[in-house]
Amino acid sequence: MSDTAFNLIAPYIQRASGRSLWLADENLLSANISANEAVIAITNRIDLEQHLYRQGWKVFFSDYDLSIIEDNSLDSVIYRVSKEKPVVHHLINEAFRCLKPEGKLYIAGEKGEGIKTYFSKAKKLFGEGETSKADKNTWSATLTKLNASSEDLLDAKDFHQLRVTASDETFEYYSKPGVFGWDKIDRGSAYLIEHLDSFLMTLPEPPRNALDLGCGYGYLSLNLSHLDIPVTATDNNAAALKACERNFNRYPINGKVVPASCAEGITEKFDLILCNPPFHAGFSVDGDLTDRFLKAAHDRLNGRGVACFVTNMHIPLERKAKQFFHQAECIASNGNFKLIRLTHKT
Ligand SMILES: C[S@@+](CC[C@H](N)C(=O)[O-])C[C@H]1O[C@@H](n2cnc3c(N)ncnc32)[C@H](O)[C@@H]1O
């Protein structure tokens, strides 16, 4: 993987001594960097945790819960900024708390990702900072903790708090920063649910169980609760899993939430699979991700089962699906989204 911004700060991970922390996110899903004993890594993606663990890193998977690290205890923190502002703000604030006086925070990112603004806010909080550039768009910055007061903390939107962020006639949905589209109902998913009843009528028999692949805060799963069947919801993102658990505890759904990357490790087969697949990993478009979601649906769908994917019109899902499924048919579209019905048999 080559990410210019990450390349600017990777040497600090390799050279770190004392006690250091690497905050790793989905932008670095295929990072190959040899383990440094002085550094612990924290990531909110289970696939990245597994990847780094295999490379020998001491790594923790959590919704960026840094409470395991004491105040004023670290020499350095290294962080390639994430996509979402509240996540970045939360991690800059936490780096400030965890660093010793004169400890260093190394951050990097692109201008279009807001690195200039993150730098100037962080400089106010920390007291001192300087930048360097790989090119006119890609910056890194070193912040030194000179201030003791935390009065200039960045607005992290109460990062850890689950709250009702969206609702419809049937449900109030709990979510939080760090979940994909955390404060709204995804329009593609809403389109799928609008057509759910007519889609279910195309099934050879009523489903006896269901899989919500890439569940986010659990919108699709909750909208299956009237079927009164066991639902497995799975995602690779710690914040999504936490929000989905919260929603499952709130409503009478026979559901379980499983941390996994593309359902890896789930062995059960399902009669029904619903999916609104991602096509971005961090800042980059990842075409391969669609294939991995299709493969996961193929592997987890039983012989008589039916899967329904919703995607943007421009994604050639039917064509991609042909390598995994006997039939891939567009059953509805509205100019923005389409629903694709996938089966092993005709
Ligand atoms: C377009 S969102 C749909 C979310 C949810 N189903 C909804 O309807 O609101 C795609 C979801 O896939 C998840 N995702 C991305 N990569 C994944 C992976 N490798 N394994 C499992 N889930 C993943 C994201 O965290 C996100 O929650």
Ligand as a Chemical Component Dictionary entry (heavy atoms), coordinates in Angstrom:
data_LIG
# 
_chem_comp.id                   LIG 
_chem_comp.type                 NON-POLYMER 
_chem_comp.pdbx_formal_charge   0 
_chem_comp.three_letter_code    LIG 
# 
loop_
_chem_comp_atom.comp_id 
_chem_comp_atom.atom_id 
_chem_comp_atom.alt_atom_id 
_chem_comp_atom.type_symbol 
_chem_comp_atom.charge 
_chem_comp_atom.model_Cartn_x 
_chem_comp_atom.model_Cartn_y 
_chem_comp_atom.model_Cartn_z 
_chem_comp_atom.pdbx_ordinal 
LIG C1  C1  C 0  -22.875 1.402  3.205 1  
LIG S1  S1  S 1  -22.633 0.963  4.894 2  
LIG C2  C2  C 0  -24.168 0.186  5.302 3  
LIG C3  C3  C 0  -24.441 0.173  6.763 4  
LIG C4  C4  C 0  -25.792 -0.367 7.207 5  
LIG N1  N1  N 0  -26.054 -1.701 6.666 6  
LIG C5  C5  C 0  -26.913 0.571  6.845 7  
LIG O1  O1  O 0  -27.745 0.167  6.062 8  
LIG O2  O2  O -1 -26.966 1.696  7.369 9  
LIG C6  C6  C 0  -21.453 -0.341 4.790 10 
LIG C7  C7  C 0  -21.012 -0.947 6.104 11 
LIG O3  O3  O 0  -20.006 -1.924 5.805 12 
LIG C8  C8  C 0  -19.036 -1.888 6.853 13 
LIG N2  N2  N 0  -17.781 -2.462 6.365 14 
LIG C9  C9  C 0  -16.789 -1.876 5.641 15 
LIG N3  N3  N 0  -15.799 -2.759 5.401 16 
LIG C10 C10 C 0  -16.163 -3.913 5.999 17 
LIG C11 C11 C 0  -15.564 -5.192 6.117 18 
LIG N4  N4  N 0  -14.383 -5.440 5.569 19 
LIG N5  N5  N 0  -16.232 -6.161 6.796 20 
LIG C12 C12 C 0  -17.446 -5.904 7.357 21 
LIG N6  N6  N 0  -18.059 -4.711 7.293 22 
LIG C13 C13 C 0  -17.425 -3.728 6.623 23 
LIG C14 C14 C 0  -18.937 -0.431 7.226 24 
LIG O4  O4  O 0  -18.398 -0.283 8.537 25 
LIG C15 C15 C 0  -20.400 0.014  7.120 26 
LIG O5  O5  O 0  -21.059 -0.141 8.345 27 
# 
loop_
_chem_comp_bond.comp_id 
_chem_comp_bond.atom_id_1 
_chem_comp_bond.atom_id_2 
_chem_comp_bond.value_order 
_chem_comp_bond.pdbx_ordinal 
LIG C1  S1  SING 1  
LIG S1  C2  SING 2  
LIG S1  C6  SING 3  
LIG C2  C3  SING 4  
LIG C3  C4  SING 5  
LIG C4  N1  SING 6  
LIG C4  C5  SING 7  
LIG C5  O1  DOUB 8  
LIG C5  O2  SING 9  
LIG C6  C7  SING 10 
LIG C7  O3  SING 11 
LIG C7  C15 SING 12 
LIG O3  C8  SING 13 
LIG C8  N2  SING 14 
LIG C8  C14 SING 15 
LIG N2  C9  SING 16 
LIG N2  C13 SING 17 
LIG C9  N3  DOUB 18 
LIG N3  C10 SING 19 
LIG C10 C11 SING 20 
LIG C10 C13 DOUB 21 
LIG C11 N4  SING 22 
LIG C11 N5  DOUB 23 
LIG N5  C12 SING 24 
LIG C12 N6  DOUB 25 
LIG N6  C13 SING 26 
LIG C14 O4  SING 27 
LIG C14 C15 SING 28 
LIG C15 O5  SING 29 
# 
